[in-house]
């Protein structure tokens, strides 16, 4: 089939790749690509954050975990397996997504920082999006997928010359489809130069004032915020200072790290991921959006479902 994917974040690009690998003729069209996407701001630590429903998210996350782990064999993919700790200030049970990972242990008492009483310890994929997004574009070009920059204001117009449309527009589906269940969840991060850190850290005890420290090859990403309903894309200096303070308290070596940049992105919050086929007067649309803070974590799993839905149309 001839398929047009709308959206060039990680969900759109992985969907396009799976579709092409399934034998379809694919074009991607998007208003923004690369650094202009929300995906480029992501910490891209494999973690099912603010995404629902739980059963499907666990399944998609498990698939993506396996795919990303396989990609570590290709250094140019920007994916590495890294060990880390999620820390808690009170006793907690195993996470609802436990079945998505092969191993998950408890942090030994002697490895808990002051003020923490419990924690998970696990090894998961970490994706450097500055590397992985261009890598995906290269893979798409190699299988004949065309990327076109352009604004899509009406899905009906997206059907010109194709048999099916795949909608991976994230938060933009609020405007494109008038989906008022979508809510922006603002995330601000600080990027510092790598200083020899190999382990990631996560603290979600305050759901609005998050603490995460995620190392990549050349940089370390520090976060963060989860400001529901806030659509401001300007960097807030006071917020950056607070992020640095929280992260340095957890990882004191950050006090000497060199700041490289400040980034802001809007997560596409939704009560549940929308992944389904809609039959319109113009043709079938497969929707795949509303991944919350887990676009990278769900990407390859959702992309496989997108490809299966499109193949089922022919």
Secondary structure, DSSP 8 states (H G I E B T S, - for coil): -EEEEE--SHHHHHHHHHHHHTT-EEEEEES--GGGSGGGG---BS---S---HHHHHHHHHHHHHHHHHHTTSGGG-EEEEEEEEEESS-----TTGGGSS--EE--GGGS-TT--EEEEEEEEEE-HHHHHHHHHHHHHHTT-EEEE-----TTGGGTT-SEEEE--GGGHHHHS--TT-EEEEEEEEEEE--S---EEEE-SSSSEEEEEEE-SSEEEEEEE-EET----S--HHHHHHHHHHHHHHSGGGGG--EEEEEEEEEEE-SS-EEEEEE-SS-EEEEEE--BT-HHHHHHHHHHHHHHHHHTT-
